[in-house]
Amino acid sequence: MTPFFSESEVIARVSRLTEGRLVEYCAAHIVIPAQTETGPMYQEIDIARLELACDLHDQYEAEPEAIGLMISLIDQLHGVRAEMRGLIQALDAQPEEVRRDIADRLISHRFGD
């Protein structure tokens, strides 16, 4: 089961996070807490995103909206990497002749032949 954390627990775990920053980061959709009867609850991934948001804010003085955009781009890169791993696994399962043909086509496409 995924553990959930309250606002006060999140603020205690992310040393540079203040209540004001948390409100700004939620408004910028950097994290979207689960809404429960006891209030907003956060997961481990939210804590990691908040730590990164604080790093970006402190190091680059980035505004919450810019931080949200940067984290969105990082999320997209992670997604592409996962897709590439799946593609590589699928290619590895192909016969050598098929892999060689694909490699030749990629090289040809890359160099415009």
C-alpha positions as CSV (number, residue, x, y, z in Angstrom):
1,M,0.0,0.0,0.0
2,T,1.2,3.5,-0.9
3,P,1.9,5.6,2.2
4,F,0.2,9.0,2.3
5,F,1.5,12.1,4.1
6,S,-0.3,15.2,5.4
7,E,0.7,18.7,4.6
8,S,2.6,19.0,7.9
9,E,4.4,15.7,7.4
10,V,5.4,16.8,3.9
11,I,6.7,20.2,5.1
12,A,8.6,18.4,7.9
13,R,10.2,16.0,5.3
14,V,11.2,18.6,2.7
15,S,13.4,20.9,4.7
16,R,13.2,24.0,2.4
17,L,9.5,23.7,1.9
18,T,7.3,26.2,3.6
19,E,3.5,26.3,3.8
20,G,3.5,29.2,1.3
21,R,5.6,27.4,-1.2
22,L,3.5,24.3,-0.9
23,V,0.4,26.4,-1.7
24,E,2.2,28.0,-4.7
25,Y,3.4,24.6,-6.0
26,C,-0.1,23.1,-5.7
27,A,-1.5,26.1,-7.6
28,A,1.1,25.6,-10.3
29,H,0.1,21.9,-10.5
30,I,3.7,20.8,-9.6
31,V,1.9,18.4,-7.2
32,I,-1.7,17.5,-7.1
33,P,-2.5,16.0,-3.7
34,A,-5.3,13.5,-3.1
35,Q,-8.3,15.1,-1.5
36,T,-9.5,13.2,1.5
37,E,-11.9,13.8,4.4
38,T,-8.9,14.8,6.6
39,G,-7.5,17.2,4.0
40,P,-4.9,16.9,1.2
41,M,-2.6,13.9,1.2
42,Y,0.7,13.5,-0.6
43,Q,2.6,10.5,-1.8
44,E,6.4,9.8,-2.0
45,I,6.5,10.9,-5.6
46,D,5.0,14.2,-4.5
47,I,7.8,14.6,-1.9
48,A,10.4,14.0,-4.6
49,R,8.8,16.5,-6.9
50,L,8.6,19.1,-4.1
51,E,12.3,18.5,-3.3
52,L,13.2,19.1,-6.9
53,A,10.9,22.2,-7.0
54,C,12.7,23.6,-4.0
55,D,16.1,22.9,-5.7
56,L,15.0,24.7,-8.9
57,H,13.6,27.6,-6.9
58,D,16.6,28.0,-4.7
59,Q,19.3,27.5,-7.4
60,Y,17.7,29.4,-10.3
61,E,15.1,31.6,-8.5
62,A,12.5,30.0,-10.9
63,E,8.9,30.9,-10.5
64,P,6.4,28.1,-9.7
65,E,4.9,28.1,-13.2
66,A,8.4,27.8,-14.7
67,I,9.2,25.0,-12.3
68,G,6.0,23.2,-13.3
69,L,7.1,23.4,-16.9
70,M,10.5,22.1,-16.2
71,I,9.2,19.2,-14.2
72,S,6.6,18.4,-16.9
73,L,9.5,18.2,-19.4
74,I,11.4,15.9,-17.1
75,D,8.3,13.7,-16.8
76,Q,8.1,13.6,-20.6
77,L,11.8,12.6,-20.8
78,H,11.2,9.8,-18.3
79,G,8.3,8.6,-20.4
80,V,10.3,8.5,-23.6
81,R,13.1,6.7,-21.8
82,A,10.7,4.0,-20.7
83,E,9.3,3.7,-24.2
84,M,12.8,3.4,-25.6
85,R,13.6,0.6,-23.1
86,G,10.5,-1.3,-24.3
87,L,11.5,-0.8,-28.0
88,I,15.1,-2.0,-27.3
89,Q,13.7,-5.1,-25.6
90,A,11.4,-5.8,-28.5
91,L,14.3,-5.3,-31.0
92,D,16.6,-7.6,-28.9
93,A,13.9,-10.3,-29.3
94,Q,14.1,-10.1,-33.1
95,P,16.3,-12.3,-35.3
96,E,19.8,-10.9,-36.1
97,E,18.8,-10.3,-39.7
98,V,15.8,-8.1,-38.7
99,R,18.0,-6.2,-36.2
100,R,20.7,-5.6,-38.8
101,D,18.1,-4.3,-41.4
102,I,16.6,-1.9,-38.8
103,A,20.1,-0.6,-37.9
104,D,20.9,-0.1,-41.6
105,R,17.7,1.8,-42.1
106,L,18.3,4.0,-39.0
107,I,21.8,4.8,-40.3
108,S,20.5,5.6,-43.8
109,H,17.8,7.8,-42.3
110,R,20.2,9.6,-40.0
111,F,22.6,10.4,-42.8
112,G,20.0,11.1,-45.4
113,D,20.9,8.3,-47.8
